[in-house]
Amino acid sequence: MSKTMKHILAVIISLTVLLAYFYISAQAPEITRYTSKYNPALSQDENMNAWLSGYLRTHQSKLNQKAPLIDYKIEALKSIDPVAEEQGWWIFDVKLSTEATKRPDKLFKTLPLQNNTHYEYHLILYMNLENDVLRYHNDMTEKTYKEKHFPTTPDYETDPQASFYDDQNMFLRIRENEDSPWIETPVESDDFTTSSQGHFQEDKRIFSSKNHHEILNKKDGKVIVTATMDGGASWSSTTIFHEPPLSIITAAYLDFVNETGILALSSHVALNSEIVSYHYTLDNGKTWTSQPIPNYTNKITDASLSDPKTLWVTQPNSPHLYRSNDYGETFTEVILPAQTLNDTAIGWNDIFIQATAPIRKNNELSVRLTQNNGDYRQNADAVFISTDNGDTWTFSEYIIPPKVFFK
């Protein structure tokens, strides 16, 4: 090789190394690796602002492969006095907004709320100051922080599934029970709601059983069921119908037995006017059939499948059950037997005024009659049992219901 070629090759190698150095330097560091020098001339908040601004700037390089930021703005930043077990940490309440071409999901542990290309954070940041070096330790949502340190007396107007979903980040997380691990879903939290006009409903928009999970959600005016049969490894979505304009789903009940599923919806369409629709699947949610809208407009308060062919629903302020063997096309009324009460002058039907949909356990169906805000036997529920698939019912016991947290 000639001397000139060796010189050219050396220049190429040097340029390659230099470009590689600049490329690596342009990559934003992991948040746990980014540090800043403590400046004693600045306040605690000013030192934190310097750390946060510097960290965000490292994510603005166009060469950065970790969702580069177009811009950012620190909306608010203030220090929080640590509680007893957190003495020694620097803790900050931070609000900031970022602009990026894609979601910057590696920026913090907490995911942002999205508004087009803008992503908003409201974080509690935990920082560690050691040897005059300020370093990140942890972050969480403001809601999680308050629930952890400042629990309030819960409102027991129930959201029955409050313990089984987490909608504080951009995407919904669900779990089968409080001992199960969280499962990440593709459903955006804004598309999943258990509220209507600010009032939370006693409904069941999530079905979970082992690896089978189904979620009712809405997107672009479509009512959708998003499902997984493998514990969250893969998901599919099926559009049930397009929601009519000005229609608001006020309650939804989703249930499955084997491959049969039922979706019962109450929708508010005008002042004091509700319509109820029933939709069913016979193939684990791959395809859905919608029943014709019935003539009546009674709202439903609960719904369940006791077997693949039997649907049960309840109505407001009614201790009666309604059974359908044709997936909601027709119903027959089932009246639970009133009991004689010897410890109060109030009649049975004046105390137990609301039925819940039957639940199957082994070879029995059980139903609870609730008092709503009554105080008979400490607001106990009356439990009825059926061993013939709901043809006849017998009183079983009184149970004081557990309190369910409002979410």
Kinemage of the C-alpha trace (Angstrom):
@kinemage 1
@onewidth
@group {chain A} dominant
@subgroup {mainchain}
@vectorlist {calphas} color= white
{ca met a 1} P 0.000 0.000 0.000
{ca ser a 2} L 1.374 3.373 -0.991
{ca lys a 3} L 2.139 6.089 1.523
{ca thr a 4} L -0.698 8.229 0.118
{ca met a 5} L -3.234 5.412 0.481
{ca lys a 6} L -2.101 4.804 4.053
{ca his a 7} L -2.586 8.482 4.780
{ca ile a 8} L -6.094 8.477 3.225
{ca leu a 9} L -7.026 5.335 5.180
{ca ala a 10} L -5.794 6.909 8.408
{ca val a 11} L -7.896 10.015 7.738
{ca ile a 12} L -10.991 7.870 7.030
{ca ile a 13} L -10.480 5.902 10.233
{ca ser a 14} L -10.005 9.108 12.231
{ca leu a 15} L -13.159 10.643 10.754
{ca thr a 16} L -15.119 7.459 11.442
{ca val a 17} L -13.967 7.425 15.051
{ca leu a 18} L -14.773 11.130 15.379
{ca leu a 19} L -18.252 10.695 13.886
{ca ala a 20} L -18.896 7.697 16.118
{ca tyr a 21} L -17.819 9.774 19.114
{ca phe a 22} L -20.190 12.601 18.180
{ca tyr a 23} L -23.023 10.136 17.504
{ca ile a 24} L -22.561 8.412 20.853
{ca ser a 25} L -22.280 11.787 22.580
{ca ala a 26} L -25.558 12.840 20.967
{ca gln a 27} L -27.429 9.925 22.534
{ca ala a 28} L -29.359 10.994 25.602
{ca pro a 29} L -28.185 9.302 28.800
{ca glu a 30} L -30.431 7.129 30.921
{ca ile a 31} L -32.121 9.257 33.553
{ca thr a 32} L -30.304 7.409 36.339
{ca arg a 33} L -26.943 8.309 34.750
{ca tyr a 34} L -27.512 12.019 34.271
{ca thr a 35} L -26.082 14.186 37.064
{ca ser a 36} L -25.409 17.839 37.725
{ca lys a 37} L -23.056 19.627 40.091
{ca tyr a 38} L -24.677 21.175 43.157
{ca asn a 39} L -24.301 24.966 43.248
{ca pro a 40} L -24.449 26.307 46.832
{ca ala a 41} L -25.209 29.788 45.503
{ca leu a 42} L -28.550 28.549 44.161
{ca ser a 43} L -31.673 27.515 46.034
{ca gln a 44} L -32.884 23.922 46.134
{ca asp a 45} L -35.498 24.657 43.472
{ca glu a 46} L -32.938 26.433 41.268
{ca asn a 47} L -30.524 23.492 41.493
{ca met a 48} L -33.340 21.142 40.542
{ca asn a 49} L -34.351 23.374 37.642
{ca ala a 50} L -30.759 23.304 36.392
{ca trp a 51} L -30.648 19.495 36.593
{ca leu a 52} L -34.005 19.072 34.855
{ca ser a 53} L -33.256 21.601 32.103
{ca gly a 54} L -29.906 19.978 31.424
{ca tyr a 55} L -31.433 16.516 31.308
{ca leu a 56} L -34.171 17.590 28.886
{ca arg a 57} L -31.645 19.338 26.627
{ca thr a 58} L -29.767 16.054 26.206
{ca his a 59} L -32.933 14.684 24.590
{ca gln a 60} L -33.163 17.465 22.001
{ca ser a 61} L -30.379 16.233 19.713
{ca lys a 62} L -31.730 15.179 16.298
{ca leu a 63} L -29.274 12.297 16.352
{ca asn a 64} L -30.758 11.003 19.570
{ca gln a 65} L -32.518 7.712 18.874
{ca lys a 66} L -34.598 7.825 22.077
{ca ala a 67} L -37.541 9.889 20.798
{ca pro a 68} L -35.792 13.271 20.473
{ca leu a 69} L -37.612 16.246 21.915
{ca ile a 70} L -38.487 19.129 19.640
{ca asp a 71} L -39.070 21.442 22.567
{ca tyr a 72} L -39.895 21.414 26.268
{ca lys a 73} L -41.253 23.776 28.904
{ca ile a 74} L -41.060 23.445 32.683
{ca glu a 75} L -44.469 24.751 33.727
{ca ala a 76} L -44.009 24.518 37.501
{ca leu a 77} L -41.425 23.186 39.938
{ca lys a 78} L -41.526 23.316 43.726
{ca ser a 79} L -39.895 21.339 46.502
{ca ile a 80} L -41.917 19.131 48.866
{ca asp a 81} L -41.069 18.564 52.515
{ca pro a 82} L -40.229 14.857 52.865
{ca val a 83} L -42.248 12.743 55.285
{ca ala a 84} L -40.529 10.782 58.042
{ca glu a 85} L -39.336 7.729 56.097
{ca glu a 86} L -38.138 9.892 53.205
{ca gln a 87} L -35.924 12.289 55.142
{ca gly a 88} L -32.770 13.035 53.193
{ca trp a 89} L -34.355 12.930 49.745
{ca trp a 90} L -34.954 15.994 47.636
{ca ile a 91} L -38.557 15.727 46.464
{ca phe a 92} L -40.163 17.964 43.842
{ca asp a 93} L -43.617 18.485 42.391
{ca val a 94} L -43.006 19.106 38.677
{ca lys a 95} L -45.271 19.985 35.771
{ca leu a 96} L -43.732 20.069 32.311
{ca ser a 97} L -44.762 19.754 28.692
{ca thr a 98} L -42.726 18.393 25.804
{ca glu a 99} L -43.089 18.297 22.053
{ca ala a 100} L -41.829 15.256 20.174
{ca thr a 101} L -42.442 13.329 16.962
{ca lys a 102} L -43.243 10.203 18.982
{ca arg a 103} L -44.021 9.475 22.600
{ca pro a 104} L -40.902 9.935 24.782
{ca asp a 105} L -41.632 6.888 26.911
{ca lys a 106} L -38.030 6.603 28.152
{ca leu a 107} L -37.865 10.137 29.506
{ca phe a 108} L -39.250 9.209 32.943
{ca lys a 109} L -40.629 6.078 34.531
{ca thr a 110} L -44.100 7.652 34.455
{ca leu a 111} L -45.652 7.885 30.998
{ca pro a 112} L -47.070 11.223 29.772
{ca leu a 113} L -50.535 12.268 28.715
{ca gln a 114} L -50.666 12.914 24.966
{ca asn a 115} L -52.249 15.809 23.090
{ca asn a 116} L -51.287 15.392 19.410
{ca thr a 117} L -47.477 15.888 19.364
{ca his a 118} L -47.410 17.394 22.857
{ca tyr a 119} L -46.838 15.272 25.949
{ca glu a 120} L -47.653 16.500 29.431
{ca tyr a 121} L -46.197 15.302 32.725
{ca his a 122} L -47.227 15.941 36.316
{ca leu a 123} L -44.579 14.180 38.365
{ca ile a 124} L -43.234 13.793 41.839
{ca leu a 125} L -39.456 13.500 41.361
{ca tyr a 126} L -37.182 11.990 44.009
{ca met a 127} L -33.580 13.227 43.864
{ca asn a 128} L -30.453 12.317 45.796
{ca leu a 129} L -27.699 14.813 46.687
{ca glu a 130} L -24.411 13.135 47.554
{ca asn a 131} L -20.876 14.545 47.356
{ca asp a 132} L -22.307 17.727 45.790
{ca val a 133} L -23.764 15.712 42.895
{ca leu a 134} L -27.503 15.785 42.198
{ca arg a 135} L -28.855 12.492 40.858
{ca tyr a 136} L -32.307 11.096 39.961
{ca his a 137} L -33.736 8.339 42.162
{ca asn a 138} L -37.408 7.769 41.297
{ca asp a 139} L -40.621 9.340 39.996
{ca met a 140} L -44.359 8.760 40.331
{ca thr a 141} L -47.617 10.478 39.500
{ca glu a 142} L -49.004 13.094 41.850
{ca lys a 143} L -52.042 10.862 42.427
{ca thr a 144} L -49.863 7.899 43.466
{ca tyr a 145} L -47.845 10.124 45.809
{ca lys a 146} L -50.975 11.481 47.510
{ca glu a 147} L -52.509 8.023 47.858
{ca lys a 148} L -49.263 6.768 49.398
{ca his a 149} L -48.716 9.561 51.912
{ca phe a 150} L -52.031 11.321 52.396
{ca pro a 151} L -54.828 8.741 52.181
{ca thr a 152} L -58.270 10.266 52.437
{ca thr a 153} L -61.526 8.785 53.590
{ca pro a 154} L -62.843 7.096 50.463
{ca asp a 155} L -66.203 7.804 48.947
{ca tyr a 156} L -68.020 4.500 48.761
{ca glu a 157} L -70.197 5.331 45.773
{ca thr a 158} L -68.672 2.365 44.128
{ca asp a 159} L -66.588 1.759 41.122
{ca pro a 160} L -66.536 -2.051 41.513
{ca gln a 161} L -63.519 -2.522 39.281
{ca ala a 162} L -61.416 0.298 40.753
{ca ser a 163} L -58.778 -2.140 42.063
{ca phe a 164} L -58.444 -3.907 38.727
{ca tyr a 165} L -57.372 -1.096 36.414
{ca asp a 166} L -54.902 1.769 36.373
{ca asp a 167} L -55.603 4.665 34.014
{ca gln a 168} L -53.059 7.157 35.357
{ca asn a 169} L -50.633 6.764 32.456
{ca met a 170} L -51.247 7.056 28.736
{ca phe a 171} L -52.143 3.382 28.331
{ca leu a 172} L -54.496 1.381 30.526
{ca arg a 173} L -53.189 -1.380 32.797
{ca ile a 174} L -55.432 -4.168 34.126
{ca arg a 175} L -55.205 -7.176 36.439
{ca glu a 176} L -57.522 -10.057 37.320
{ca asn a 177} L -57.346 -9.453 41.079
{ca glu a 178} L -55.322 -7.516 43.636
{ca asp a 179} L -52.729 -10.310 43.883
{ca ser a 180} L -52.170 -10.533 40.113
{ca pro a 181} L -49.438 -8.640 38.221
{ca trp a 182} L -50.407 -5.669 36.081
{ca ile a 183} L -50.919 -6.290 32.355
{ca glu a 184} L -50.102 -3.523 29.885
{ca thr a 185} L -52.818 -2.966 27.262
{ca pro a 186} L -52.936 -1.080 23.941
{ca val a 187} L -56.018 0.836 25.131
{ca glu a 188} L -55.352 4.531 25.666
{ca ser a 189} L -56.549 5.644 29.082
{ca asp a 190} L -58.550 8.473 27.525
{ca asp a 191} L -60.502 5.884 25.513
{ca phe a 192} L -61.428 3.883 28.603
{ca thr a 193} L -63.801 5.486 31.056
{ca thr a 194} L -66.187 4.481 33.787
{ca ser a 195} L -67.692 7.920 34.012
{ca ser a 196} L -70.439 9.891 32.329
{ca gln a 197} L -70.764 13.629 32.867
{ca gly a 198} L -68.529 13.334 35.915
{ca his a 199} L -70.549 10.620 37.663
{ca phe a 200} L -68.945 7.221 38.109
{ca gln a 201} L -71.074 4.240 37.230
{ca glu a 202} L -71.390 0.838 38.841
{ca asp a 203} L -70.511 -1.021 35.690
{ca lys a 204} L -68.190 -3.750 34.470
{ca arg a 205} L -66.197 -2.700 31.435
{ca ile a 206} L -63.437 -5.252 31.998
{ca phe a 207} L -63.693 -9.040 31.938
{ca ser a 208} L -60.689 -10.991 33.276
{ca ser a 209} L -60.262 -14.715 33.739
{ca lys a 210} L -56.779 -16.258 33.728
{ca asn a 211} L -55.274 -15.373 30.316
{ca his a 212} L -58.557 -14.142 28.831
{ca his a 213} L -59.142 -10.382 29.153
{ca glu a 214} L -61.703 -8.185 27.383
{ca ile a 215} L -61.961 -4.383 27.644
{ca leu a 216} L -64.757 -2.121 26.466
{ca asn a 217} L -63.432 1.163 25.101
{ca lys a 218} L -64.347 3.897 22.636
{ca lys a 219} L -62.310 5.436 19.831
{ca asp a 220} L -63.343 7.989 17.205
{ca gly a 221} L -67.049 7.408 17.848
{ca lys a 222} L -66.724 3.612 17.709
{ca val a 223} L -67.590 1.253 20.562
{ca ile a 224} L -64.817 -1.345 20.650
{ca val a 225} L -63.951 -4.494 22.584
{ca thr a 226} L -60.194 -5.052 22.858
{ca ala a 227} L -59.213 -8.602 23.802
{ca thr a 228} L -56.318 -10.928 24.554
{ca met a 229} L -56.422 -14.701 24.948
{ca asp a 230} L -52.766 -15.115 25.932
{ca gly a 231} L -52.415 -12.926 28.993
{ca gly a 232} L -51.525 -9.762 27.117
{ca ala a 233} L -48.871 -11.078 24.717
{ca ser a 234} L -51.104 -10.171 21.758
{ca trp a 235} L -54.270 -8.115 21.415
{ca ser a 236} L -57.085 -7.700 18.902
{ca ser a 237} L -59.864 -5.122 18.629
{ca thr a 238} L -63.393 -5.545 17.280
{ca thr a 239} L -65.765 -2.674 16.551
{ca ile a 240} L -69.195 -3.463 17.990
{ca phe a 241} L -71.005 -0.471 16.497
{ca his a 242} L -70.685 3.237 15.769
{ca glu a 243} L -72.130 5.258 18.623
{ca pro a 244} L -74.912 7.626 17.523
{ca pro a 245} L -74.153 11.360 17.826
{ca leu a 246} L -75.008 12.879 21.215
{ca ser a 247} L -75.373 9.394 22.703
{ca ile a 248} L -73.499 8.751 25.961
{ca ile a 249} L -72.885 5.267 27.359
{ca thr a 250} L -73.917 5.516 31.000
{ca ala a 251} L -73.408 1.892 32.024
{ca ala a 252} L -71.808 -1.168 30.459
{ca tyr a 253} L -71.659 -4.815 31.496
{ca leu a 254} L -69.293 -7.291 29.856
{ca asp a 255} L -69.291 -10.984 30.767
{ca phe a 256} L -68.121 -14.300 29.283
{ca val a 257} L -68.795 -17.985 29.856
{ca asn a 258} L -66.500 -20.176 27.769
{ca glu a 259} L -66.617 -18.722 24.224
{ca thr a 260} L -69.935 -16.926 24.709
{ca gly a 261} L -69.865 -13.272 25.687
{ca ile a 262} L -72.509 -10.633 26.295
{ca leu a 263} L -72.234 -6.853 26.252
{ca ala a 264} L -75.188 -4.965 27.751
{ca leu a 265} L -75.167 -1.183 27.335
{ca ser a 266} L -77.310 1.621 28.694
{ca ser a 267} L -77.030 4.809 26.647
{ca his a 268} L -78.358 8.261 27.478
{ca val a 269} L -79.879 9.781 24.347
{ca ala a 270} L -82.056 12.610 25.709
{ca leu a 271} L -83.296 14.106 28.953
{ca asn a 272} L -84.549 11.257 31.179
{ca ser a 273} L -84.296 8.881 28.237
{ca glu a 274} L -82.168 5.725 28.098
{ca ile a 275} L -81.935 2.957 25.550
{ca val a 276} L -80.570 -0.492 26.292
{ca ser a 277} L -78.764 -2.585 23.688
{ca tyr a 278} L -77.465 -6.143 23.843
{ca his a 279} L -74.575 -7.538 21.822
{ca tyr a 280} L -73.284 -11.096 21.935
{ca thr a 281} L -70.438 -13.243 20.619
{ca leu a 282} L -70.209 -17.020 20.282
{ca asp a 283} L -66.526 -17.149 19.269
{ca asn a 284} L -64.615 -15.448 22.093
{ca gly a 285} L -65.192 -11.967 20.729
{ca lys a 286} L -63.978 -12.460 17.166
{ca thr a 287} L -67.416 -11.493 15.841
{ca trp a 288} L -70.336 -9.803 17.576
{ca thr a 289} L -74.072 -9.733 16.828
{ca ser a 290} L -76.267 -6.829 17.937
{ca gln a 291} L -79.837 -7.448 19.003
{ca pro a 292} L -82.580 -5.051 17.832
{ca ile a 293} L -83.183 -2.170 20.232
{ca pro a 294} L -86.128 -3.244 22.458
{ca asn a 295} L -89.292 -1.191 22.803
{ca tyr a 296} L -88.757 -0.399 26.475
{ca thr a 297} L -86.227 2.110 27.802
{ca asn a 298} L -85.557 0.819 31.315
{ca lys a 299} L -81.951 1.330 32.330
{ca ile a 300} L -79.999 -1.696 33.574
{ca thr a 301} L -77.928 -1.760 36.759
{ca asp a 302} L -76.175 -5.119 36.387
{ca ala a 303} L -75.836 -8.006 33.944
{ca ser a 304} L -74.202 -11.436 33.912
{ca leu a 305} L -74.102 -14.789 32.142
{ca ser a 306} L -74.779 -17.796 34.356
{ca asp a 307} L -74.132 -20.197 31.466
{ca pro a 308} L -73.586 -19.772 27.708
{ca lys a 309} L -77.339 -19.490 27.065
{ca thr a 310} L -78.668 -17.567 30.086
{ca leu a 311} L -78.399 -13.801 30.474
{ca trp a 312} L -79.524 -12.017 33.639
{ca val a 313} L -80.076 -8.271 34.077
{ca thr a 314} L -81.387 -6.036 36.850
{ca gln a 315} L -83.100 -2.651 36.786
{ca pro a 316} L -82.890 0.400 39.088
{ca asn a 317} L -84.621 0.164 42.469
{ca ser a 318} L -86.006 -3.292 41.726
{ca pro a 319} L -85.466 -6.488 43.751
{ca his a 320} L -86.472 -8.585 40.740
{ca leu a 321} L -84.340 -10.371 38.150
{ca tyr a 322} L -84.871 -10.536 34.400
{ca arg a 323} L -83.749 -13.636 32.508
{ca ser a 324} L -83.136 -14.066 28.780
{ca asn a 325} L -82.385 -17.277 26.895
{ca asp a 326} L -81.954 -15.558 23.522
{ca tyr a 327} L -79.092 -13.136 24.273
{ca gly a 328} L -81.310 -10.216 25.233
{ca glu a 329} L -84.047 -10.358 22.614
{ca thr a 330} L -86.769 -11.312 25.128
{ca phe a 331} L -86.871 -11.438 28.944
{ca thr a 332} L -88.976 -13.035 31.682
{ca glu a 333} L -89.259 -11.601 35.195
{ca val a 334} L -88.020 -13.672 38.149
{ca ile a 335} L -89.274 -12.619 41.610
{ca leu a 336} L -87.215 -13.530 44.659
{ca pro a 337} L -89.305 -14.653 47.669
{ca ala a 338} L -89.776 -11.974 50.343
{ca gln a 339} L -88.817 -13.028 53.877
{ca thr a 340} L -90.623 -12.404 57.166
{ca leu a 341} L -88.716 -10.016 59.427
{ca asn a 342} L -89.305 -10.324 63.183
{ca asp a 343} L -86.804 -7.672 64.332
{ca thr a 344} L -88.221 -4.634 62.515
{ca ala a 345} L -91.600 -3.190 61.621
{ca ile a 346} L -90.376 -2.291 58.144
{ca gly a 347} L -91.404 -4.634 55.362
{ca trp a 348} L -88.899 -6.772 53.437
{ca asn a 349} L -89.488 -5.037 50.103
{ca asp a 350} L -89.028 -1.632 51.749
{ca ile a 351} L -85.549 -2.617 52.924
{ca phe a 352} L -84.083 -4.776 50.168
{ca ile a 353} L -84.746 -2.768 47.049
{ca gln a 354} L -81.963 -3.574 44.594
{ca ala a 355} L -80.976 -6.914 43.070
{ca thr a 356} L -77.562 -7.714 41.638
{ca ala a 357} L -77.081 -10.077 38.713
{ca pro a 358} L -76.518 -13.751 39.623
{ca ile a 359} L -73.031 -15.184 39.992
{ca arg a 360} L -72.307 -18.879 39.432
{ca lys a 361} L -70.046 -20.762 41.806
{ca asn a 362} L -69.757 -24.496 41.243
{ca asn a 363} L -73.343 -25.737 40.776
{ca glu a 364} L -75.097 -22.827 42.483
{ca leu a 365} L -76.231 -19.354 41.509
{ca ser a 366} L -76.159 -16.625 44.128
{ca val a 367} L -77.870 -13.228 44.120
{ca arg a 368} L -77.552 -10.339 46.524
{ca leu a 369} L -80.359 -7.957 47.406
{ca thr a 370} L -78.917 -4.669 48.614
{ca gln a 371} L -80.385 -1.865 50.713
{ca asn a 372} L -78.515 0.939 48.982
{ca asn a 373} L -78.302 3.385 51.922
{ca gly a 374} L -80.335 1.380 54.436
{ca asp a 375} L -79.097 0.483 57.919
{ca tyr a 376} L -80.870 -2.809 58.627
{ca arg a 377} L -78.332 -5.261 60.118
{ca gln a 378} L -75.504 -2.801 59.385
{ca asn a 379} L -76.590 -2.366 55.778
{ca ala a 380} L -76.257 -6.120 55.173
{ca asp a 381} L -77.070 -7.737 51.836
{ca ala a 382} L -79.574 -10.581 51.646
{ca val a 383} L -78.165 -13.564 49.736
{ca phe a 384} L -80.350 -15.998 47.774
{ca ile a 385} L -79.229 -19.325 46.293
{ca ser a 386} L -80.542 -21.335 43.337
{ca thr a 387} L -79.562 -24.897 42.446
{ca asp a 388} L -81.772 -25.189 39.337
{ca asn a 389} L -80.274 -22.445 37.170
{ca gly a 390} L -82.531 -19.736 38.570
{ca asp a 391} L -85.941 -21.387 38.341
{ca thr a 392} L -86.380 -21.286 42.134
{ca trp a 393} L -84.571 -19.315 44.830
{ca thr a 394} L -84.139 -19.758 48.600
{ca phe a 395} L -82.845 -17.289 51.173
{ca ser a 396} L -79.352 -18.182 52.403
{ca glu a 397} L -77.824 -15.534 54.699
{ca tyr a 398} L -77.095 -11.888 55.440
{ca ile a 399} L -73.662 -10.568 54.486
{ca ile a 400} L -72.228 -7.160 55.368
{ca pro a 401} L -70.740 -6.001 52.052
{ca pro a 402} L -67.103 -4.894 51.834
{ca lys a 403} L -66.565 -1.226 51.139
{ca val a 404} L -65.322 -0.539 47.608
{ca phe a 405} L -63.131 2.480 46.912
{ca phe a 406} L -64.357 5.202 44.608
{ca lys a 407} L -61.860 5.944 41.861
